[in-house]
Amino acid sequence: MSIAVTILGSSSAKPSSMGHPSAQVVNINEQYFLVDAGEGVQRQMARCGISALKLRAVFISHLHGDHLYGLFPLLSTLGLYGRRTPLRIYAPRPFGEMLEAFLRLCESDLPYTPEWVEVDTTKHQIIFENDTTEVWSLPLRHRVPTAGYLFRQKEPALNVKKFAIERYGLSVQQIVQAKRGEDVALESGEVLGNESITYRPYGALSYAYCSDTNYSARLARMVEGVDLLYHEATYAADMRKIAKERGHATTADAAKVAQMAGAGRLIIGHFSTRYRDLEPLLKEAQEIFPATELAREGETFVIEPNPRKQ
């Protein structure tokens, strides 16, 4: 029941021999989600041993090319692979116009249907949900409408404490009742409060993806308590003015958001190509938020649940 985040690209807009533009794969309980799709994304997935056929959905933060231009070749390749199930693509407007033109002009006979779901970049709301997972949109502050994404596991079902089963001789019916969150009445008339006889086997995990954006205290509040936070850090701290003008963040901005949010760990990425050595950027962020790491291509960051005692 872990969350694993594989970095496919963490460079900013300008092409570079050092790395690829923004793209990640988030694996939650063996559900694979592509987050942003910069150029070369399908090749990077192959290098990391991730099958494109496993993708459950795609989440695009905004329509700048370094976050999007790898998507359309991937959609074509999925057709060659023989995908049959629809693929939902969550993206801001006017992505639907781009997708319609691509399907009409380039791929009119795909064996599956790419389905666009519009993301309102002004709202913090659930946009994807199933039995185990939910995804929330995060309004970001960039030059064009942009959304980050908060991935959350749902709370696991209640378990009944073994000592309670043995001590009170609980029947199957009473155990089921307790697992539903109800109190249990014994034949003696005693009522067992649900909290005293049940527990959650582990805490639900969360991951937030925030790129591209200016510094935002509001964002920190929206991702409060997140286990793992990815926050862009395009520039070093001494370039705060340029970062603000261009709708980006510095190392210090990213670290302050993580600190305010009480995040477990921080990953910084979306680095300007002017920085060949990323270690100084890392050190700047760590001075404010020690649990900071670099988003290096090919690396996977894993969040493991902490089992709770009965």
URZI-V880697 format. One record per residue. PHI is phi in whole degrees, 0 to 359 (NA if undefined). Layout:
phi:PHI
phi:PHI
This chain:
phi:NA
phi:270
phi:240
phi:235
phi:243
phi:256
phi:275
phi:264
phi:198
phi:216
phi:266
phi:272
phi:294
phi:290
phi:301
phi:212
phi:282
phi:273
phi:186
phi:256
phi:287
phi:301
phi:189
phi:215
phi:241
phi:254
phi:250
phi:241
phi:54
phi:65
phi:255
phi:257
phi:235
phi:269
phi:243
phi:64
phi:212
phi:294
phi:305
phi:82
phi:297
phi:288
phi:292
phi:294
phi:298
phi:298
phi:298
phi:270
phi:73
phi:252
phi:285
phi:296
phi:291
phi:278
phi:297
phi:274
phi:196
phi:237
phi:237
phi:253
phi:286
phi:197
phi:260
phi:286
phi:302
phi:287
phi:242
phi:224
phi:290
phi:269
phi:288
phi:294
phi:299
phi:295
phi:299
phi:295
phi:296
phi:300
phi:294
phi:295
phi:288
phi:89
phi:300
phi:241
phi:280
phi:301
phi:241
phi:274
phi:239
phi:266
phi:200
phi:290
phi:293
phi:257
phi:303
phi:303
phi:292
phi:293
phi:294
phi:297
phi:295
phi:299
phi:293
phi:287
phi:265
phi:241
phi:222
phi:280
phi:234
phi:300
phi:281
phi:220
phi:246
phi:284
phi:247
phi:273
phi:243
phi:289
phi:256
phi:280
phi:284
phi:260
phi:238
phi:258
phi:206
phi:289
phi:242
phi:216
phi:203
phi:220
phi:296
phi:242
phi:221
phi:223
phi:234
phi:250
phi:279
phi:233
phi:299
phi:246
phi:247
phi:231
phi:283
phi:231
phi:306
phi:219
phi:229
phi:268
phi:221
phi:249
phi:263
phi:226
phi:284
phi:279
phi:303
phi:292
phi:295
phi:292
phi:249
phi:263
phi:296
phi:300
phi:297
phi:290
phi:298
phi:287
phi:294
phi:256
phi:58
phi:295
phi:278
phi:301
phi:298
phi:291
phi:295
phi:299
phi:299
phi:295
phi:295
phi:280
phi:93
phi:264
phi:289
phi:239
phi:264
phi:271
phi:297
phi:288
phi:99
phi:290
phi:249
phi:268
phi:296
phi:303
phi:296
phi:279
phi:237
phi:232
phi:203
phi:273
phi:296
phi:197
phi:276
phi:291
phi:259
phi:212
phi:218
phi:240
phi:247
phi:229
phi:202
phi:258
phi:192
phi:289
phi:300
phi:212
phi:292
phi:297
phi:300
phi:301
phi:292
phi:291
phi:251
phi:306
phi:80
phi:296
phi:287
phi:221
phi:239
phi:259
phi:227
phi:301
phi:217
phi:298
phi:235
phi:290
phi:299
phi:284
phi:248
phi:302
phi:296
phi:296
phi:301
phi:296
phi:296
phi:263
phi:75
phi:233
phi:235
phi:257
phi:302
phi:294
phi:300
phi:299
phi:295
phi:293
phi:297
phi:298
phi:296
phi:296
phi:283
phi:67
phi:293
phi:287
phi:216
phi:234
phi:246
phi:252
phi:201
phi:61
phi:284
phi:298
phi:289
phi:290
phi:260
phi:273
phi:253
phi:270
phi:300
phi:300
phi:295
phi:299
phi:297
phi:300
phi:293
phi:293
phi:296
phi:262
phi:228
phi:303
phi:277
phi:249
phi:227
phi:272
phi:278
phi:264
phi:302
phi:87
phi:274
phi:245
phi:256
phi:247
phi:249
phi:259
phi:288
phi:263
phi:301
phi:261
phi:287
phi:288
